[in-house]
């Protein structure tokens, strides 16, 4: 079974696992990330890209704020030269000089998704703790002005996590987004109970009461009614299609893991094929395939995962 799994054409690469904000449901934000903080070098990034023969898509973020990496624009330029579709999530609550915004306008990823959970400082800071709403809006205006001057095209998306504190500002946010000339998406929020190796800070019912909005269309299906396991329908998609890479090259099988002891390999030290087809991946995939003869007990974190339906 395993040898028939194609090499991944999509990858998540975390350029830095530090953040300037302290979002309460994020492992990085609440200081629960079980991984040494580091910043990926551009040379390491190029080495990693070279490991993937048919890479088509990169999500250039995971547990950190990508623009805290001083070489992030070199990375973006490199992926665009390679014709790899690149997407970045950022809080953009950063005090930066004009050089930064010129670089961002000239070297933007294909999709630039900016997390702004509110339409005022009072609502925004409920989740984006330490962030400055007005600063983010001004930063977007700077980028848009430079883009217009350069006739640059970047798909900027305002990602608005709808919660109990900000749901009354949806119409206001739509107006601001229209004035800025950017798209806005209203997204249901996760409460972090899908993390595999980190316990939630509070009970799920308490978190639902605290964070979830009244409007059901902005609530994830797993939070409607009694919370059950598995969280998602169907088998794990990550094990068969993508790879998650930390700033030091360490490989995780998915984005729901944070502890270094659960690594599946290191892409800077090993060929892609050696990791993709190793015993940890082989065993973990077998958990989701009926009558798989390749079951080898190597005790991976995937055995404890309750997010997806096992065979």
Backbone as CSV, one residue per row, in Angstrom:
resi,resn,N_x,N_y,N_z,CA_x,CA_y,CA_z,C_x,C_y,C_z
1,UNK,0.828,-1.209,0.000,0.000,0.000,0.000,0.858,1.253,0.000
2,UNK,1.848,1.322,0.890,2.598,2.558,1.091,3.352,2.993,-0.154
3,UNK,3.988,2.039,-0.857,4.794,2.385,-2.017,3.960,3.027,-3.124
4,UNK,2.634,2.827,-3.092,1.767,3.377,-4.125,1.334,4.808,-3.818
5,UNK,1.632,5.259,-2.624,1.267,6.628,-2.265,2.204,7.589,-2.990
6,UNK,1.676,8.476,-3.840,2.546,9.418,-4.554,3.242,10.363,-3.584
7,UNK,4.383,10.866,-3.987,5.075,11.876,-3.191,4.215,13.133,-3.128
8,UNK,4.257,13.853,-2.021,3.377,15.026,-1.876,3.724,16.147,-2.845
9,UNK,2.687,16.800,-3.338,2.865,17.983,-4.189,2.504,19.259,-3.437
10,UNK,2.059,19.098,-2.185,1.728,20.234,-1.325,2.460,20.067,0.000
11,UNK,2.860,21.181,0.587,3.617,21.117,1.825,3.326,22.349,2.679
12,UNK,3.376,22.152,3.992,3.295,23.255,4.957,4.700,23.486,5.493
13,UNK,5.212,24.683,5.332,6.549,25.022,5.830,6.425,26.188,6.796
14,UNK,6.862,25.977,8.023,6.807,27.022,9.040,8.135,27.778,9.046
15,UNK,8.179,29.027,8.553,9.446,29.755,8.492,9.951,30.224,9.848
16,UNK,9.043,30.309,10.822,9.419,30.707,12.186,8.277,30.296,13.113
17,UNK,8.612,29.718,14.271,7.549,29.290,15.186,7.466,30.199,16.418
18,UNK,7.669,31.481,16.173,7.443,32.506,17.197,6.318,33.424,16.720
19,UNK,5.664,34.080,17.678,4.599,35.015,17.305,4.624,36.224,18.227
20,UNK,4.166,37.335,17.697,4.114,38.578,18.457,2.816,38.738,19.244
21,UNK,1.836,37.856,18.989,0.564,37.926,19.702,0.414,36.742,20.653
22,UNK,-0.652,36.797,21.455,-0.866,35.768,22.479,-2.310,35.261,22.424
23,UNK,-2.696,34.755,21.283,-4.053,34.245,21.103,-4.297,33.071,22.054
24,UNK,-5.360,33.120,22.839,-5.542,32.172,23.945,-5.792,30.720,23.552
25,UNK,-6.254,30.462,22.337,-6.505,29.081,21.922,-5.391,28.519,21.045
26,UNK,-4.350,29.302,20.826,-3.213,28.871,20.000,-2.079,28.385,20.900
27,UNK,-1.487,27.220,20.616,-0.377,26.733,21.439,0.790,27.715,21.534
28,UNK,1.097,28.391,20.440,2.174,29.382,20.464,1.775,30.566,21.333
29,UNK,0.560,31.046,21.132,0.086,32.212,21.854,0.022,32.014,23.354
30,UNK,-0.328,30.808,23.799,-0.421,30.561,25.237,0.815,29.865,25.806
31,UNK,1.886,29.833,24.993,3.160,29.311,25.482,3.184,27.820,25.712
32,UNK,2.365,27.073,24.958,2.280,25.625,25.152,2.947,24.831,24.037
33,UNK,3.620,25.517,23.121,4.270,24.838,22.002,5.449,24.020,22.523
34,UNK,5.398,22.717,22.314,6.446,21.829,22.820,7.557,21.638,21.794
35,UNK,8.086,22.760,21.334,9.095,22.718,20.277,10.020,23.913,20.454
36,UNK,11.335,23.719,20.340,12.253,24.858,20.478,11.954,25.926,19.429
37,UNK,11.942,27.170,19.844,11.694,28.254,18.899,12.914,28.479,18.021
38,UNK,12.663,28.650,16.727,13.756,28.880,15.792,13.232,29.571,14.546
39,UNK,14.159,29.997,13.711,13.833,30.728,12.490,14.553,30.032,11.330
40,UNK,13.822,29.613,10.323,14.410,28.907,9.186,15.234,29.865,8.334
41,UNK,16.415,29.422,7.933,17.246,30.229,7.044,16.803,30.042,5.603
42,UNK,17.133,31.000,4.772,16.795,30.907,3.355,17.506,29.730,2.706
43,UNK,18.740,29.468,3.122,19.484,28.332,2.570,18.797,27.013,2.901
44,UNK,18.322,26.886,4.145,17.585,25.676,4.525,16.298,25.554,3.719
45,UNK,15.644,26.682,3.519,14.398,26.702,2.743,14.638,26.195,1.326
46,UNK,15.690,26.670,0.688,15.997,26.219,-0.675,16.315,24.725,-0.703
47,UNK,17.018,24.248,0.318,17.320,22.815,0.403,16.034,22.004,0.487
48,UNK,15.097,22.475,1.307,13.824,21.767,1.480,13.043,21.744,0.171
49,UNK,12.959,22.873,-0.499,12.230,22.931,-1.777,12.845,21.954,-2.779
50,UNK,14.157,21.856,-2.749,14.845,20.952,-3.656,14.579,19.486,-3.397
51,UNK,14.073,19.157,-2.222,13.762,17.768,-1.871,12.468,17.284,-2.543
52,UNK,11.613,18.242,-2.967,10.303,17.883,-3.511,10.317,18.037,-5.035
53,UNK,10.262,16.926,-5.773,10.421,16.988,-7.232,9.249,17.631,-7.968
54,UNK,8.044,17.565,-7.392,6.871,18.074,-8.107,6.009,18.939,-7.192
55,UNK,6.652,19.827,-6.477,5.921,20.671,-5.533,5.092,21.719,-6.269
56,UNK,3.824,21.809,-5.906,2.914,22.748,-6.571,2.371,23.815,-5.621
57,UNK,2.247,23.492,-4.341,1.612,24.402,-3.387,2.376,24.436,-2.071
58,UNK,2.561,25.644,-1.531,3.188,25.810,-0.219,2.312,26.698,0.650
59,UNK,2.036,26.230,1.845,1.474,27.083,2.883,2.656,27.507,3.748
60,UNK,3.031,28.763,3.653,4.268,29.249,4.274,3.960,29.842,5.653
61,UNK,3.425,28.991,6.520,3.082,29.390,7.884,2.620,28.150,8.632
62,UNK,2.661,28.191,9.932,2.042,27.152,10.749,1.800,27.683,12.155
63,UNK,2.822,27.583,13.029,2.634,27.995,14.418,3.251,29.352,14.740
64,UNK,3.745,30.075,13.755,4.357,31.367,14.016,3.840,32.461,13.101
65,UNK,4.337,33.665,13.311,4.042,34.804,12.450,5.120,34.870,11.370
66,UNK,4.787,34.549,10.121,5.789,34.428,9.055,6.660,35.661,8.860
67,UNK,6.099,36.854,9.061,6.860,38.070,8.787,7.841,38.429,9.906
68,UNK,7.974,37.548,10.885,9.048,37.691,11.872,10.345,37.065,11.356
69,UNK,10.248,36.349,10.234,11.456,35.788,9.612,12.048,36.854,8.680
70,UNK,13.279,37.308,8.933,13.860,38.384,8.128,14.113,38.010,6.668
71,UNK,14.080,36.714,6.347,14.339,36.279,4.972,13.063,35.812,4.270
72,UNK,11.910,36.187,4.803,10.650,35.694,4.251,10.449,36.124,2.800
73,UNK,10.880,37.321,2.431,10.667,37.771,1.053,11.584,37.043,0.073
74,UNK,12.751,36.640,0.531,13.609,35.788,-0.302,12.908,34.459,-0.583
75,UNK,12.245,33.923,0.443,11.529,32.659,0.293,10.378,32.794,-0.688
76,UNK,9.621,33.876,-0.563,8.479,34.088,-1.461,8.949,34.251,-2.906
77,UNK,9.994,35.064,-3.093,10.535,35.246,-4.451,10.959,33.913,-5.048
78,UNK,11.600,33.103,-4.237,12.118,31.817,-4.707,10.982,30.890,-5.152
79,UNK,9.911,30.818,-4.352,8.805,29.928,-4.717,8.089,30.422,-5.973
80,UNK,7.991,31.732,-6.120,7.322,32.263,-7.314,8.173,32.037,-8.562
81,UNK,9.488,32.114,-8.403,10.377,31.781,-9.526,10.204,30.329,-9.939
82,UNK,9.945,29.472,-8.948,9.739,28.043,-9.211,8.305,27.736,-9.637
83,UNK,7.476,28.792,-9.716,6.065,28.647,-10.118,5.293,27.749,-9.149
84,UNK,5.571,27.934,-7.862,4.876,27.205,-6.807,3.860,28.150,-6.165
85,UNK,2.611,27.746,-6.133,1.570,28.572,-5.526,1.853,28.699,-4.025
86,UNK,1.906,29.938,-3.538,2.309,30.193,-2.158,1.255,31.014,-1.420
87,UNK,0.951,30.548,-0.220,-0.050,31.232,0.604,0.527,31.497,1.986
88,UNK,0.226,32.678,2.527,0.702,33.064,3.859,-0.463,33.575,4.693
89,UNK,-0.504,33.140,5.950,-1.384,33.729,6.958,-0.541,34.633,7.839
90,UNK,-1.050,35.817,8.140,-0.337,36.754,8.993,-1.334,37.515,9.859
91,UNK,-0.884,37.993,11.028,-1.743,38.897,11.797,-1.501,40.346,11.371
92,UNK,-0.361,40.627,10.757,0.043,41.937,10.245,-0.051,43.049,11.297
93,UNK,-0.094,42.654,12.573,-0.061,43.638,13.659,1.406,43.884,14.005
94,UNK,2.110,44.479,13.047,3.556,44.641,13.128,3.947,46.073,12.779
95,UNK,4.804,46.647,13.577,5.326,47.977,13.268,6.547,47.805,12.375
96,UNK,6.385,48.157,11.100,7.430,47.956,10.103,7.688,49.254,9.344
97,UNK,8.898,49.338,8.772,9.252,50.548,8.017,8.766,50.449,6.568
98,UNK,9.009,51.527,5.805,8.538,51.577,4.425,9.169,50.505,3.550
99,UNK,10.410,50.126,3.873,11.103,49.090,3.095,10.341,47.779,3.170
100,UNK,9.835,47.464,4.347,9.056,46.225,4.518,7.828,46.231,3.610
101,UNK,7.073,47.322,3.608,5.841,47.371,2.826,6.115,47.404,1.325
102,UNK,7.213,48.023,0.925,7.627,47.954,-0.486,7.925,46.506,-0.863
103,UNK,8.639,45.815,0.022,8.984,44.411,-0.239,7.746,43.538,-0.268
104,UNK,6.804,43.826,0.640,5.577,43.031,0.690,4.748,43.226,-0.567
105,UNK,4.672,44.456,-1.043,3.907,44.731,-2.262,4.563,44.108,-3.492
106,UNK,5.899,44.141,-3.534,6.623,43.610,-4.688,6.746,42.095,-4.649
107,UNK,6.797,41.529,-3.441,7.062,40.089,-3.294,5.974,39.405,-2.482
108,UNK,4.743,39.758,-2.751,3.631,39.151,-2.028,3.422,37.715,-2.484
109,UNK,2.938,36.860,-1.583,2.533,35.517,-2.013,1.307,35.605,-2.888
110,UNK,0.910,34.506,-3.497,-0.278,34.511,-4.342,-1.520,34.852,-3.516
111,UNK,-1.597,34.284,-2.314,-2.671,34.610,-1.378,-2.058,35.151,-0.094
112,UNK,-2.496,36.335,0.315,-2.069,36.910,1.588,-3.305,36.997,2.471
113,UNK,-3.373,36.145,3.480,-4.543,36.065,4.348,-4.207,36.732,5.677
114,UNK,-4.981,37.750,6.031,-4.708,38.543,7.223,-5.797,38.273,8.261
115,UNK,-5.399,37.794,9.424,-6.346,37.455,10.481,-6.690,38.694,11.299
116,UNK,-7.946,39.121,11.203,-8.433,40.284,11.946,-9.814,39.922,12.488
117,UNK,-9.886,39.561,13.738,-11.126,39.030,14.302,-11.906,40.109,15.039
118,UNK,-12.425,41.054,14.269,-13.195,42.141,14.831,-13.128,43.344,13.912
119,UNK,-13.961,44.333,14.210,-13.965,45.568,13.427,-13.680,46.769,14.318
120,UNK,-13.145,46.513,15.496,-12.732,47.559,16.433,-11.699,46.960,17.376
121,UNK,-10.945,47.795,18.048,-9.925,47.304,18.962,-10.541,46.481,20.095
122,UNK,-11.689,46.907,20.601,-12.304,46.219,21.745,-12.640,44.769,21.432
123,UNK,-13.173,44.522,20.252,-13.531,43.147,19.900,-12.323,42.363,19.397
124,UNK,-11.509,43.012,18.602,-10.327,42.364,18.007,-9.398,41.797,19.069
125,UNK,-9.155,42.549,20.138,-8.167,42.133,21.133,-8.671,41.042,22.072
126,UNK,-9.942,40.685,21.977,-10.446,39.593,22.808,-9.732,38.284,22.469
127,UNK,-9.489,38.092,21.170,-8.746,36.895,20.757,-7.313,37.222,20.355
128,UNK,-7.117,38.272,19.562,-5.764,38.654,19.140,-5.117,39.490,20.247
129,UNK,-4.803,38.805,21.324,-4.266,39.471,22.513,-2.881,40.054,22.208
130,UNK,-2.743,41.354,22.468,-1.489,42.040,22.168,-1.476,42.696,20.803
131,UNK,-2.540,42.500,20.035,-2.614,43.078,18.694,-3.224,44.464,18.699
132,UNK,-3.004,45.188,17.598,-3.488,46.552,17.461,-4.313,46.647,16.177
133,UNK,-5.623,46.733,16.327,-6.532,46.739,15.176,-6.219,47.879,14.215
134,UNK,-6.074,49.077,14.738,-5.831,50.237,13.877,-4.508,50.114,13.124
135,UNK,-3.509,49.537,13.777,-2.215,49.321,13.127,-2.367,48.379,11.937
136,UNK,-3.124,47.301,12.128,-3.327,46.340,11.038,-4.013,47.008,9.848
137,UNK,-5.060,47.776,10.116,-5.794,48.450,9.041,-4.883,49.433,8.302
138,UNK,-4.080,50.187,9.040,-3.152,51.124,8.411,-2.105,50.387,7.585
139,UNK,-1.661,49.239,8.076,-0.685,48.438,7.325,-1.272,47.948,6.004
140,UNK,-2.534,47.545,6.038,-3.195,47.109,4.805,-3.288,48.270,3.819
141,UNK,-3.620,49.443,4.322,-3.718,50.626,3.458,-2.371,50.918,2.785
142,UNK,-1.283,50.771,3.539,0.052,51.010,2.974,0.346,50.028,1.845
143,UNK,0.040,48.762,2.089,0.281,47.742,1.066,-0.560,48.011,-0.175
144,UNK,-1.816,48.360,0.020,-2.711,48.611,-1.108,-2.237,49.806,-1.937
145,UNK,-1.781,50.873,-1.281,-1.292,52.043,-2.007,-0.088,51.704,-2.868
146,UNK,0.838,50.941,-2.297,2.042,50.568,-3.047,1.685,49.619,-4.186
147,UNK,0.751,48.713,-3.946,0.313,47.800,-5.004,-0.274,48.564,-6.192
148,UNK,-1.076,49.548,-5.896,-1.676,50.340,-6.966,-0.604,51.082,-7.754
149,UNK,0.368,51.626,-7.039,1.453,52.348,-7.707,2.264,51.427,-8.600
150,UNK,2.494,50.211,-8.124,3.307,49.248,-8.870,2.473,48.404,-9.836
151,UNK,1.149,48.584,-9.774,0.240,47.743,-10.566,0.468,46.264,-10.244
152,UNK,0.682,45.994,-8.955,0.933,44.628,-8.486,-0.396,43.954,-8.153
153,UNK,-0.456,42.675,-8.393,-1.680,41.921,-8.110,-1.410,40.864,-7.053
154,UNK,-2.049,41.017,-5.924,-1.991,40.026,-4.854,-3.393,39.874,-4.288
155,UNK,-3.787,38.653,-4.071,-5.116,38.376,-3.548,-5.061,38.508,-2.035
156,UNK,-5.524,39.640,-1.505,-5.527,39.874,-0.065,-6.895,39.507,0.498
157,UNK,-6.878,38.676,1.536,-8.118,38.206,2.145,-8.099,38.538,3.637
158,UNK,-9.134,39.184,4.091,-9.336,39.433,5.511,-10.055,38.211,6.075
159,UNK,-9.394,37.510,6.985,-9.997,36.345,7.627,-10.520,36.751,8.996
160,UNK,-11.810,36.655,9.162,-12.507,37.099,10.365,-13.052,35.870,11.083
161,UNK,-12.408,35.449,12.180,-12.913,34.345,12.987,-14.101,34.854,13.798
162,UNK,-15.269,34.340,13.511,-16.473,34.831,14.178,-16.594,34.212,15.569
163,UNK,-16.739,35.062,16.567,-16.918,34.582,17.930,-17.963,35.433,18.656
164,UNK,-18.204,35.093,19.884,-19.263,35.773,20.633,-18.978,37.250,20.859
165,UNK,-17.697,37.635,20.820,-17.325,39.023,21.082,-17.480,39.921,19.847
166,UNK,-17.395,39.318,18.656,-17.349,40.166,17.450,-18.470,39.947,16.449
167,UNK,-19.376,38.999,16.704,-20.380,38.680,15.685,-21.278,39.870,15.356
168,UNK,-21.430,40.808,16.274,-22.265,41.984,16.013,-21.580,42.985,15.077
169,UNK,-20.297,42.741,14.767,-19.551,43.671,13.919,-19.351,43.161,12.490
170,UNK,-20.055,42.127,12.113,-19.883,41.549,10.778,-20.179,42.572,9.684
171,UNK,-21.281,43.290,9.795,-21.628,44.284,8.776,-20.591,45.407,8.734
172,UNK,-20.126,45.829,9.892,-19.104,46.879,9.961,-17.811,46.417,9.303
173,UNK,-17.442,45.162,9.545,-16.227,44.613,8.936,-16.354,44.562,7.417
174,UNK,-17.533,44.209,6.926,-17.760,44.177,5.480,-17.562,45.561,4.867
175,UNK,-18.021,46.597,5.549,-17.860,47.964,5.059,-16.388,48.364,5.013
176,UNK,-15.645,48.022,6.065,-14.221,48.362,6.112,-13.464,47.635,5.006
177,UNK,-13.783,46.362,4.809,-13.123,45.572,3.762,-13.394,46.171,2.383
178,UNK,-14.615,46.627,2.166,-14.966,47.249,0.886,-14.166,48.528,0.667
179,UNK,-14.011,49.329,1.731,-13.226,50.564,1.640,-11.755,50.264,1.340
180,UNK,-11.255,49.167,1.897,-9.864,48.780,1.683,-9.649,48.145,0.313
181,UNK,-10.709,47.660,-0.291,-10.601,46.998,-1.588,-10.079,45.581,-1.490
182,UNK,-10.460,44.878,-0.402,-10.011,43.502,-0.211,-11.208,42.596,0.066
183,UNK,-11.003,41.300,-0.130,-12.048,40.323,0.171,-12.079,40.069,1.687
184,UNK,-13.230,39.639,2.169,-13.345,39.261,3.571,-14.057,37.925,3.675
185,UNK,-13.568,37.064,4.550,-14.189,35.764,4.787,-14.525,35.652,6.270
186,UNK,-15.751,35.265,6.558,-16.176,35.048,7.938,-16.104,33.556,8.213
187,UNK,-15.243,33.176,9.143,-14.869,31.777,9.332,-15.223,31.304,10.741
188,UNK,-15.834,30.128,10.876,-16.065,29.564,12.210,-14.729,29.260,12.890
189,UNK,-14.674,29.419,14.195,-13.410,29.210,14.885,-13.334,27.831,15.525
190,UNK,-12.115,27.291,15.554,-11.844,26.053,16.268,-11.502,26.392,17.712
191,UNK,-11.873,25.518,18.616,-11.611,25.740,20.038,-10.363,25.024,20.527
192,UNK,-9.612,24.449,19.595,-8.345,23.813,19.958,-8.472,22.411,20.506
193,UNK,-9.688,21.854,20.517,-9.848,20.491,21.030,-9.440,19.438,20.005
194,UNK,-8.992,19.882,18.817,-8.501,18.956,17.808,-6.986,18.763,17.896
195,UNK,-6.328,19.467,18.823,-4.894,19.258,19.020,-4.666,17.872,19.616
196,UNK,-3.672,17.156,19.091,-3.482,15.758,19.473,-2.602,15.608,20.707
197,UNK,-1.596,16.472,20.850,-0.639,16.279,21.947,-0.620,17.429,22.951
198,UNK,-1.675,18.267,22.928,-1.813,19.340,23.910,-3.232,19.316,24.452
199,UNK,-3.361,19.301,25.766,-4.679,19.303,26.377,-5.276,20.707,26.322
200,UNK,-6.571,20.775,26.147,-7.259,22.062,26.156,-7.161,22.688,27.542
201,UNK,-7.149,24.022,27.589,-7.037,24.717,28.863,-8.273,24.542,29.727
202,UNK,-9.426,24.492,29.080,-10.693,24.390,29.799,-11.545,23.310,29.161
203,UNK,-12.605,22.902,29.834,-13.519,21.923,29.292,-14.195,22.458,28.039
204,UNK,-14.533,21.568,27.122,-15.073,21.978,25.832,-16.388,22.739,25.980
205,UNK,-17.241,22.328,26.901,-18.519,23.016,27.065,-18.317,24.440,27.567
206,UNK,-17.358,24.625,28.455,-17.058,25.971,28.957,-16.511,26.852,27.838
207,UNK,-15.647,26.283,27.005,-15.097,27.055,25.891,-16.176,27.399,24.866
208,UNK,-17.101,26.485,24.632,-18.192,26.754,23.694,-19.033,27.937,24.174
209,UNK,-19.317,27.959,25.462,-20.108,29.061,26.021,-19.350,30.384,25.930
210,UNK,-18.040,30.327,26.090,-17.235,31.550,26.104,-17.025,32.122,24.704
211,UNK,-16.772,31.256,23.708,-16.292,31.731,22.410,-17.286,31.656,21.270
212,UNK,-18.193,30.702,21.279,-18.989,30.469,20.074,-20.122,31.477,19.914
213,UNK,-20.318,31.974,18.680,-21.368,32.959,18.420,-22.755,32.325,18.456
214,UNK,-23.769,33.162,18.513,-25.146,32.671,18.540,-25.588,32.174,17.166
215,UNK,-25.067,32.800,16.105,-25.455,32.434,14.742,-24.830,31.090,14.354
216,UNK,-25.661,30.083,14.112,-25.198,28.715,13.878,-24.352,28.566,12.616
217,UNK,-24.567,29.417,11.621,-23.784,29.278,10.388,-22.300,29.557,10.616
218,UNK,-21.986,30.196,11.739,-20.593,30.490,12.066,-20.057,29.587,13.173
219,UNK,-20.668,28.416,13.314,-20.222,27.430,14.299,-19.880,26.139,13.566
220,UNK,-18.698,25.589,13.834,-18.288,24.348,13.190,-19.238,23.211,13.578
221,UNK,-19.497,22.277,12.650,-20.462,21.194,12.916,-20.175,20.412,14.190
222,UNK,-18.879,20.222,14.525,-18.558,19.410,15.704,-18.953,20.068,17.015
223,UNK,-19.306,21.354,16.962,-19.699,22.047,18.188,-21.213,22.226,18.298
224,UNK,-21.944,21.740,17.324,-23.404,21.804,17.378,-23.902,20.556,18.090
225,UNK,-24.475,20.735,19.235,-24.886,19.588,20.030,-23.737,19.065,20.857
226,UNK,-23.823,17.836,21.255,-22.798,17.236,22.109,-21.553,16.908,21.287
227,UNK,-20.400,17.285,21.810,-19.139,17.030,21.112,-18.796,15.549,21.168
228,UNK,-18.555,14.955,19.985,-18.237,13.535,19.897,-16.921,13.336,19.155
229,UNK,-16.433,12.121,19.180,-15.226,11.731,18.448,-15.583,10.658,17.447
230,UNK,-14.935,10.605,16.276,-13.889,11.521,15.818,-14.443,12.908,15.503
231,UNK,-13.535,13.869,15.450,-13.929,15.253,15.209,-14.421,15.425,13.776
232,UNK,-13.705,14.812,12.819,-14.018,14.972,11.396,-14.427,13.644,10.773
233,UNK,-15.273,13.713,9.764,-15.675,12.506,9.051,-14.588,12.092,8.061
234,UNK,-14.444,10.792,7.884,-13.497,10.280,6.901,-12.100,10.077,7.466
235,UNK,-11.224,9.465,6.648,-9.849,9.194,7.081,-8.984,10.446,7.057
236,UNK,-7.825,10.373,7.685,-6.874,11.484,7.712,-6.395,11.792,6.300
237,UNK,-6.462,13.067,5.932,-6.025,13.469,4.589,-4.547,13.819,4.567
238,UNK,-4.002,14.232,5.709,-2.624,14.708,5.759,-1.616,13.611,5.453
239,UNK,-1.814,12.428,6.016,-0.847,11.338,5.882,-0.631,10.912,4.428
240,UNK,-1.597,11.185,3.576,-1.556,10.701,2.204,-1.234,11.783,1.170
241,UNK,-1.275,13.070,1.594,-1.182,14.121,0.583,-0.157,15.214,0.861
242,UNK,0.190,15.444,2.115,1.038,16.599,2.404,2.013,16.296,3.531
243,UNK,2.862,17.250,3.827,3.872,17.104,4.878,3.999,18.448,5.588
244,UNK,4.177,18.413,6.890,4.312,19.629,7.688,5.751,19.725,8.191
245,UNK,6.412,20.848,7.869,7.841,20.995,8.155,8.070,22.171,9.102
246,UNK,8.776,21.906,10.173,9.103,22.917,11.170,10.326,23.731,10.756
247,UNK,10.600,24.847,11.452,11.725,25.703,11.044,13.086,25.004,11.025
248,UNK,13.262,23.957,11.826,14.532,23.238,11.843,14.543,22.038,10.901
249,UNK,13.494,21.903,10.082,13.412,20.793,9.132,12.682,19.578,9.658
250,UNK,12.327,19.584,10.943,11.608,18.454,11.519,10.247,18.270,10.865
251,UNK,9.870,17.011,10.624,8.638,16.690,9.890,7.562,16.167,10.832
252,UNK,6.409,16.803,10.780,5.206,16.309,11.441,4.260,15.755,10.380
253,UNK,3.425,14.769,10.731,2.477,14.233,9.761,1.279,15.146,9.515
254,UNK,1.036,16.118,10.420,-0.109,17.013,10.238,0.093,18.287,11.046
255,UNK,-0.895,19.173,10.985,-0.821,20.471,11.677,-1.386,20.436,13.087
256,UNK,-1.828,19.273,13.548,-2.439,19.184,14.872,-1.449,18.709,15.937
257,UNK,-0.161,18.742,15.613,0.877,18.233,16.510,1.888,19.333,16.789
258,UNK,2.414,19.377,18.012,3.361,20.431,18.387,4.612,19.924,19.082
259,UNK,4.605,18.677,19.544,5.687,18.172,20.385,6.788,17.529,19.543
260,UNK,8.019,17.944,19.802,9.157,17.454,19.015,9.337,15.940,19.114
261,UNK,8.868,15.346,20.199,9.038,13.893,20.358,8.190,13.100,19.363
262,UNK,7.295,13.779,18.658,6.425,13.103,17.694,6.851,13.315,16.243
263,UNK,8.091,13.729,16.035,8.600,13.917,14.674,8.650,12.606,13.897
264,UNK,8.454,12.704,12.586,8.554,11.558,11.695,9.878,11.543,10.931
265,UNK,10.701,12.553,11.115,11.987,12.638,10.429,12.433,14.083,10.330
266,UNK,13.516,14.308,9.585,13.992,15.670,9.347,14.375,15.805,7.875
267,UNK,13.664,16.660,7.169,13.819,16.783,5.720,15.159,17.404,5.332
268,UNK,15.828,18.076,6.261,17.150,18.632,5.964,18.234,17.563,6.027
269,UNK,17.947,16.469,6.718,18.946,15.413,6.908,18.642,14.138,6.136
270,UNK,17.413,13.996,5.636,16.998,12.756,4.982,16.306,13.062,3.655
271,UNK,16.428,12.170,2.675,15.683,12.345,1.420,14.180,12.253,1.672
272,UNK,13.410,12.902,0.828,11.961,12.875,0.965,11.423,11.452,0.978
273,UNK,11.891,10.628,0.045,11.386,9.254,-0.053,11.648,8.463,1.218
274,UNK,12.808,8.694,1.851,13.152,7.955,3.064,12.180,8.260,4.194
275,UNK,11.689,9.492,4.243,10.730,9.870,5.281,9.318,9.442,4.888
276,UNK,8.908,9.757,3.669,7.541,9.533,3.207,7.144,8.064,3.251
277,UNK,8.127,7.186,3.072,7.854,5.753,3.077,8.444,5.037,4.292
278,UNK,8.789,5.771,5.334,9.394,5.112,6.500,8.341,4.385,7.343
279,UNK,8.793,3.713,8.410,7.890,2.894,9.214,6.817,3.725,9.911
280,UNK,7.159,4.931,10.327,6.178,5.765,11.023,5.033,6.153,10.093
281,UNK,5.378,6.573,8.880,4.334,6.901,7.915,3.556,5.652,7.503
282,UNK,4.286,4.558,7.284,3.643,3.310,6.865,2.630,2.845,7.900
283,UNK,3.052,2.806,9.154,2.152,2.374,10.226,0.972,3.326,10.369
284,UNK,1.234,4.619,10.351,0.179,5.608,10.567,-0.869,5.546,9.463
285,UNK,-0.436,5.381,8.212,-1.400,5.262,7.114,-2.228,3.985,7.255
286,UNK,-1.607,2.927,7.741,-2.307,1.647,7.854,-3.500,1.728,8.811
287,UNK,-3.467,2.690,9.721,-4.574,2.870,10.665,-5.866,3.273,9.956
288,UNK,-5.729,3.795,8.733,-6.882,4.315,8.001,-7.215,3.499,6.763
289,UNK,-6.570,2.332,6.623,-6.805,1.472,5.458,-7.280,0.111,5.929
290,UNK,-8.457,-0.323,5.498,-9.000,-1.607,5.913,-8.159,-2.762,5.396
291,UNK,-7.987,-3.759,6.240,-7.253,-4.981,5.876,-5.855,-4.684,5.356
292,UNK,-5.220,-3.673,5.913,-3.862,-3.331,5.482,-2.880,-4.318,6.108
293,UNK,-2.092,-4.927,5.271,-1.123,-5.924,5.766,0.159,-5.293,6.258
294,UNK,0.273,-3.970,6.130,1.527,-3.302,6.484,1.538,-2.775,7.909
295,UNK,0.655,-3.241,8.766,0.585,-2.727,10.124,1.831,-3.125,10.914
296,UNK,2.581,-2.101,11.319,3.813,-2.287,12.086,3.688,-1.408,13.319
297,UNK,3.781,-1.978,14.488,3.592,-1.192,15.696,4.860,-0.420,16.030
298,UNK,4.901,0.838,15.569,6.037,1.693,15.904,5.595,2.839,16.802
299,UNK,4.354,2.745,17.284,3.847,3.670,18.295,3.982,5.133,17.893
300,UNK,3.220,5.544,16.885,3.216,6.949,16.493,2.058,7.679,17.167
301,UNK,2.129,8.984,17.157,1.083,9.813,17.746,-0.251,9.607,17.037
302,UNK,-0.205,9.156,15.791,-1.434,8.958,15.014,-2.350,7.906,15.653
303,UNK,-1.771,6.967,16.376,-2.583,5.944,17.036,-3.479,6.553,18.105
304,UNK,-3.056,7.653,18.691,-3.829,8.320,19.750,-4.776,9.388,19.213
305,UNK,-4.668,9.697,17.932,-5.454,10.776,17.343,-6.927,10.390,17.223
306,UNK,-7.799,11.297,17.647,-9.248,11.067,17.558,-9.914,12.051,16.587
307,UNK,-9.112,12.625,15.705,-9.665,13.613,14.773,-10.360,12.971,13.574
308,UNK,-9.818,11.839,13.101,-10.336,11.211,11.881,-10.752,9.775,12.142
309,UNK,-11.588,9.252,11.237,-12.137,7.902,11.394,-11.119,6.849,10.965
310,UNK,-10.754,6.006,11.865,-9.810,4.921,11.554,-10.557,3.732,10.965
311,UNK,-9.812,2.923,10.223,-10.417,1.757,9.557,-10.813,0.697,10.584
